[in-house]
Amino acid sequence: MTSTALAFLSAGFGAGLAVLGAGLGIGKLAAAAMEGSARQPTAAGDIRTSMIIAAALIEGATLFAIVVCLLLGLKA
């Protein structure tokens, strides 16, 4: 394999792992928020706001990881 092929392969693996981690993180976050809302319905609005902010931060970090993987893969 050439170095370009290895760069594309590792960029693909890195992007895939970043998306997988984000999916697991957001899923765990949503499950905890639903459980919290079920236990205390009066705080559902605050829980929802915190969940949306945390999900946005997770997605931002994932997007950054994907961009870094693509830049490294396309550089070779």
matplotlib code that plots the C-alpha trace (Angstrom):
import matplotlib.pyplot as plt

x = [0.0, 1.2, 1.3, -1.7, -3.8, -2.9, -3.7, -7.2, -7.7, -6.7, -8.8, -11.8, -11.3, -10.8, -13.9, -15.9, -14.7, -15.5, -19.1, -19.5, -18.3, -20.7, -23.6, -22.9, -22.5, -25.6, -27.6, -26.4, -27.2, -30.7, -31.4, -30.3, -32.4, -35.5, -34.9, -34.5, -37.7, -39.6, -38.5, -39.1, -41.6, -41.5, -37.8, -38.3, -37.6, -34.3, -33.2, -34.1, -32.1, -29.1, -29.4, -29.5, -26.4, -24.5, -25.5, -24.4, -21.0, -20.6, -21.5, -19.1, -16.2, -17.2, -17.3, -13.9, -12.5, -14.0, -12.5, -9.1, -9.3, -10.3, -7.6, -4.9, -6.2, -6.3, -2.9, -1.0]
y = [0.0, 3.5, 6.2, 8.0, 4.9, 4.5, 8.2, 7.8, 4.5, 6.0, 9.2, 7.0, 5.0, 8.2, 9.8, 6.6, 6.4, 10.0, 9.5, 6.3, 8.0, 11.0, 8.6, 6.8, 10.0, 11.6, 8.4, 8.2, 11.9, 11.5, 8.4, 10.2, 13.3, 11.2, 9.4, 12.7, 14.1, 11.0, 11.3, 15.1, 16.3, 19.9, 20.2, 18.9, 22.4, 22.8, 19.3, 19.7, 22.9, 21.3, 18.3, 20.4, 22.4, 19.2, 17.6, 20.6, 20.5, 16.8, 17.4, 20.3, 18.2, 15.4, 17.8, 19.1, 15.5, 14.7, 17.9, 17.0, 13.5, 14.7, 17.4, 14.8, 12.3, 14.8, 16.2, 13.0]
z = [0.0, -0.7, 1.9, 0.2, 0.5, 4.1, 4.7, 3.2, 5.2, 8.5, 7.8, 7.2, 10.3, 12.4, 11.0, 11.6, 15.2, 15.8, 14.6, 16.5, 19.7, 19.1, 18.6, 21.8, 23.7, 22.5, 23.0, 26.6, 27.1, 25.8, 27.9, 31.0, 30.1, 29.5, 32.9, 34.6, 33.0, 34.0, 37.6, 37.9, 35.2, 36.6, 35.7, 32.1, 30.5, 32.3, 31.6, 27.9, 27.7, 29.3, 27.0, 23.9, 24.9, 25.8, 22.5, 20.5, 22.3, 21.5, 17.8, 17.6, 18.9, 16.4, 13.5, 14.5, 14.6, 11.2, 9.7, 11.1, 9.7, 6.3, 6.3, 7.2, 4.7, 1.8, 2.7, 1.7]

ax = plt.figure().add_subplot(projection="3d")
ax.plot(x, y, z, "-o")
ax.set_aspect("equal")
plt.show()
